[in-house]
């Protein structure tokens, strides 16, 4: 029996059979339901918020607007540290606005009622009077004419003399690239159940970061941290959406405190589609030689992140700049960005976390250079890729690309591609920094290198003979609990049936970062291994090896339960030049084949092949599942997914009828291969497996469509998504 077959996903039948517990299944006695009154204006002064009509709706327990909420709640704290550390400006933001709204959909008031229907009826009864103010919805103007009132951050990555090289180069590619705004669109939207018993607040949440949520609530509600318990049940996908910071988190808790009853809020799909991210505009110039080698890159980026917010989504803009020039050697680099606040909903974190945009831009550049030099796209990449002997490589931003074999990954995916007939074929290479937060100090001289935060784990031998693994990393639906159980069991020489994994409970688990930046196994798993090794050593010393039921019973009778707690963080680099934030980089290469219907503009993905290097593969089935999901997301971003707003700033998508995520029959069977280059700075040699695939699939498909259009005399692709109208607009009239 294979290793993979011995370790199926834990609790798989609970999910398949519909018995797994999610936050909406939690229904304590006396439950109230929260609904949110949302702005219908993109930017306006609040002249009047009349809650009286809502208070007389049958079943209403409490209505709360901004002025009253400000008496109970402190301003919201920024997540992931002060924005000034990465060149951002700080704003004082309240859970509910008092004087001004900044986007359509911004919460203005909240209602608690006996049923969801009553709560929504009461929310609809609230009367709001506005005085409209000027709005900024389209940030394209900032490429030519920046308005400092809207710029909330500026970042730059500079190396060499790009301006001089571009001025004298014989071959220069110029293009403007655009990525549309999109959503993460998890199956389960956000949700919370808050229950205040008069002394202690218990919050069940569909969430990625229970300890960060507990800290935020303690600060905003002015409660002791130990008076708050956060519990995360099963989560139906997160992809960055369910990180700490949205205003509904403290509001549902405040209503529970004021009403003295539990209060639930489950986000509607329309509310879920308010948030988004990824929109970027790049004005690029690239100098290259006749034999396809890149000499210099200059990029001016505008990143409209919506209204200012404390949640970490806007920080993706920093990562986008720092990740250039991705997998390639570019001697002269000048990349500068303006992060712009607009009157659209705030960005939330999105899978890829800003790394997908640089991959799209660089991979389109590679194909443009190939076309202008007459070289094959794969050959241009080979001539510019970082090679194993170049690693570890200090990127211009200070990021440390730790390991990998990019030429081998590219060759492997080209060999794995089945080569079916198609209108167009495209390739892409990506590197994905993972495992940590952001560098402090904007790379200022003398700043001490930063490393990823630690993760902790407790491994406990219980009186009933089971081994309990308690971990600070959470599971957003991908199954990392299966890998954690396997790691502990392997150290202890026992089976999965003897392991119980506890996650997402701030009363039971050691503190951790939850789920972010693909840290679950590479960092959290290492802490589990260390704690399990300590327990195994103790058991050997006590004569309970192997860990049979008889030995456990005798051991517990003599000594009681045994527990070991360990903390782990990836090793920091010794070179002070590496002011970085990510301790490991995964990598991958992709080949896409597409057919394009010249009459309708519809693109059909015929095949999508990937080779992924995430270091040591702990659980192949789960790693491939993660990559399949990321590639599916990349297909959507390339072809159909876009969060659109009308001229008033109102969202155009309220369901999956308007937001076109790919369905199963829109996707081919993915072909996936693995290339294992162990991470040199993690205990297990593992890297991340949760973010790679988004940018690579997106870029490969865009290149494949471009290849098809070029055969028919179409214009080069510079923007995504490539929905049918966009494709038709690129085709010459005689071809369509």
ABEGO torsion letter per residue (X at the ends): XBAAAABBBBGAAAAAAGABBBAAABBBBGBBBBBBBBBABABBBBABBBAAAAAABBGBABBBBAAAAAAABBBBBBBGEBAAAAGBBBBBBBABBAABBABBGBBABBBBBABAAAAAAAAAABBBBBBBBBBBABAAAAAABBBAAABABBBBBBBEBAAAAAAABABBBBBBBBBBBBBAGBABBBBBBBBBAGABBBBBBBBABAAAAAAAAAAAAGBBAAABBBBBBBBBEAGGAABBGBAAAAAAAAAAAAAGBBBBBBBBAAAAAABEBGBBBBBBBBBBBAAGBBABBBBBBBBBAEBBBABAAAAAAAAAAAAOAEABBBABBBBBBBBBBBABBBBBBBBGGGAAAAAAAAAAAAAAAAAAAGBBAAAAAAAABBBAAAOBBBBAAGBBBABEBAAAAAAAAAAABAGBBBABBBBBBBBBBBGBBBBBGGGBBGBBBBBBBBBBBBBBBBAAGBBBBBBABBBAGAGAAAAAAAAAAAAAGBBAAABBBBBGBAAABBBBAEBBGGAAAAAAAAAAAAAAAAAAAAAAAAGAOBBBAAAAAAAAAAAEBBBBBBBBBBBBBABAABBBABABBBBBBBBBBBBBBAAAGBBBBABBBBBBBAEBBABAAAAAAAAAAAAAAAAAAAAABBBBBBAAGBBABABAAABBBBBAAABBBBBBBBBBBBBAABAAGBBBAAABGAAAAAAAAAAAAAAAAAAAGBBBBABOBBBAAAAAAABBAAAX
